[in-house]
Amino acid sequence: MVASSILFANPKIAEEIIKMGGKSLLECYQCGSCTAVCPITESIDVSFRRAIRYTQIGLNEKILGDITPWTCNLHGDCTDSCPRGASPSEVLAAIRRYQSGFFDPFGVSRWWNKTKLFEKLILYFVVFVISLSFYYFYYWNSLTGYISTEFFAVKDLSYPIAFSALFASLILFLSAKRAYRAFGGGKEYKVGFLSSIIKLTKFFIEVEKDALKVPEKRDRIIEHVFILLGLGFYTLILLFYLFSPSYFFIYPYGMILKFLGYFAAISLLYGFSSPLMKRLFARQKTHWYYKKFTHSTDWMSLIAFFPVALLYLAILILNDISYYYFSYILYIVVLSLIVPILLLEVPFGKHNHWLYKVLAYYIAARKGFFKEG
């Protein structure tokens, strides 16, 4: 009787995770090959088999406190070698969506991870239209005074972005706090802060360096690197536009910022368009990653950022050929697109996973989960 109650602690959890993309969850028969073949486990003491078993049984507290799903770097060796034809990396992604739904104190992430892409797009479009209307009615008159001069950002336009960024930061802070507690952060630390950072740095360099030798893995790593570089430089350029626009007219700073602007735009465009196109036009030789990872959150994370990257590049080109009027129009559109990204995608969608991943790795390092040698 006791064994039966343990085996079926909460079967609804497995059903929910299957709906969130973990279609092959019940195919796993706990052979452990996923843990054995994963290069991550050579350096860190985690068990993907155990994480999947928690989910099959329905042990909610164990699932929410498990850092294992966040240590998955989607290298895919587990899926390639699974004797049951399951996809452990896909299941782990679904578990991450389940966990993030509980970390969000307002439950919006849980709703976001459950809804269909069409519903997400409708909400995103509504917020975009509201944002665009706000910019048009409140700022158009002030913009007309700038359209005859070389393009630079108007500080007034930053207020909706600043408010949205503040909102996203607050949600992420509260969610990170809950995740930190769930992962057991602050308890039983065995390794110092600096030593942990050094371990993590060496770990990522070694793991990703080996992965870069495999073409299929290399493509995905390069896509993520370009996204991170593009977002970083785009944020830097935006801050200069808003708070120190004079630097754009001072040599050589102006040339450097212009180069970084083009680099950010092209990096973002490649980083988001490459996986988007591979999913849209998947062929027989397309890697299984782009075919399997088609949950609505996967699509939304790409669809939200792709037009921003494309229009940002267009703004730079139009400004260089002195079409300032159109630069400002596109700038308003881009800002209106960024608002729903900050209000929806960043705090509640797939992009908050970066935060939880960093927390999980940091806690693992502090707790001494990394193997010596």
Residue pairs with C-beta under 8 A, 6 or more apart in sequence:
6 57
7 57
8 57
8 58
9 57
9 58
9 59
9 60
10 58
10 59
10 60
11 58
12 58
13 55
13 58
13 60
13 63
13 98
14 25
14 26
14 55
14 56
14 58
16 98
17 25
17 55
17 91
17 94
17 95
17 97
17 98
18 25
18 26
18 94
19 114
20 94
20 97
20 98
20 113
20 114
20 295
21 90
21 93
21 94
21 97
21 293
21 295
22 55
22 90
22 91
22 93
22 94
22 95
23 87
23 90
24 84
24 85
24 86
24 87
24 90
24 91
25 52
25 55
25 56
25 86
25 91
25 94
26 56
27 84
27 85
27 86
28 49
28 52
28 53
28 56
28 84
28 86
28 88
28 91
29 84
30 49
30 52
30 53
31 49
31 83
31 84
32 47
32 49
33 78
33 81
33 82
33 83
34 48
34 49
34 52
34 78
34 81
34 82
34 88
35 41
35 46
35 47
35 48
35 49
35 78
37 77
37 78
37 81
38 48
38 72
38 75
38 77
38 78
39 75
39 77
39 207
39 210
39 211
40 46
40 71
40 72
40 73
40 75
40 207
41 47
41 48
42 371
43 203
43 206
43 207
43 370
43 371
44 71
44 203
44 364
44 369
44 370
44 371
45 369
45 370
45 371
46 67
46 68
46 71
46 364
46 369
47 68
48 68
48 72
48 78
48 88
48 92
50 66
50 68
51 63
51 66
51 68
51 69
51 92
51 95
52 88
52 91
52 92
52 95
54 62
54 63
54 66
55 63
55 91
55 95
55 98
63 95
63 98
63 99
64 99
64 102
64 182
65 182
65 183
65 184
66 95
66 99
67 183
67 360
67 361
67 363
67 364
68 92
69 92
69 93
69 95
69 96
69 99
70 96
70 353
70 356
70 357
70 359
70 360
70 361
71 360
71 361
71 364
72 89
72 92
72 93
73 207
73 208
73 211
74 89
74 93
74 220
74 289
75 89
75 211
75 217
76 89
76 216
76 217
76 288
76 289
78 87
78 88
78 89
79 86
79 87
79 88
79 89
79 90
79 288
79 292
82 88
87 288
87 292
90 292
90 293
93 293
93 295
94 295
96 353
96 356
97 113
97 295
97 297
98 113
99 179
99 182
99 356
100 109
100 113
100 175
100 352
100 353
100 356
101 107
101 109
101 110
101 111
101 112
101 113
101 114
102 110
102 178
102 182
103 109
103 175
103 176
103 178
103 179
103 182
103 356
104 110
104 171
104 174
104 175
104 178
104 347
104 348
105 174
105 175
105 178
106 171
108 347
108 348
109 175
109 347
109 348
109 349
109 352
112 120
112 297
112 344
112 348
112 349
113 297
115 296
116 296
117 296
117 299
117 300
120 296
120 300
120 344
121 300
121 303
123 340
123 344
124 300
124 304
124 340
124 344
124 345
127 339
127 340
127 343
127 344
128 336
128 337
128 339
128 340
131 160
131 335
131 336
131 339
131 340
132 332
132 333
132 336
134 160
135 157
135 160
135 332
135 335
135 336
136 332
139 154
139 156
139 157
139 332
142 154
142 156
143 154
143 328
143 332
146 152
146 154
146 324
146 328
147 324
147 325
147 328
148 324
148 325
149 324
150 249
150 319
150 322
150 324
151 315
151 318
151 319
151 324
151 327
151 328
151 331
152 241
152 245
152 248
153 238
153 241
153 242
153 245
153 331
155 242
155 243
157 331
157 332
157 335
158 242
160 335
160 339
161 335
161 338
161 339
161 342
164 338
164 339
164 342
164 343
165 342
167 342
167 343
167 347
168 342
168 343
168 346
168 347
171 347
171 348
172 346
172 347
172 352
172 355
175 347
175 352
175 355
176 355
176 356
176 359
179 355
179 356
179 359
180 186
180 359
180 363
183 359
183 360
183 363
184 363
184 367
185 359
185 363
185 366
188 367
189 366
189 367
190 366
190 367
190 368
191 199
191 365
191 366
191 367
191 368
191 370
193 366
196 362
196 365
196 366
197 365
199 365
199 370
200 361
200 362
200 365
203 370
208 221
211 217
211 218
211 221
212 218
212 221
216 287
216 289
219 274
219 287
220 275
220 289
223 270
223 271
223 274
223 275
224 271
225 271
226 267
226 268
226 270
226 271
227 267
227 268
227 271
227 272
227 305
229 263
229 264
229 267
230 263
230 264
230 265
230 266
230 267
230 268
230 269
230 271
230 309
231 264
231 268
232 264
233 260
233 261
233 263
233 264
233 267
234 264
234 265
234 268
234 312
236 260
236 264
237 257
237 260
237 261
237 264
240 247
240 248
240 257
241 248
247 253
247 254
247 257
248 254
248 257
248 258
258 316
261 316
262 313
262 316
264 312
265 309
265 312
265 313
265 316
266 313
268 305
268 308
268 309
268 312
269 306
269 309
269 310
269 313
271 309
272 302
272 305
272 306
272 309
273 306
273 309
275 290
275 302
276 302
276 303
276 306
278 286
278 287
278 290
279 290
279 291
279 293
279 294
279 298
279 299
279 302
282 290
282 291
297 349
297 350
298 350
300 345
300 349
300 350
301 345
301 349
301 350
301 351
304 337
304 340
304 341
304 344
304 345
304 349
305 341
305 345
307 337
308 334
308 337
308 338
308 341
311 330
311 333
311 334
311 337
312 334
314 330
315 327
315 330
315 331
315 334
318 324
318 326
318 327
318 330
319 327
345 351
346 352
364 370
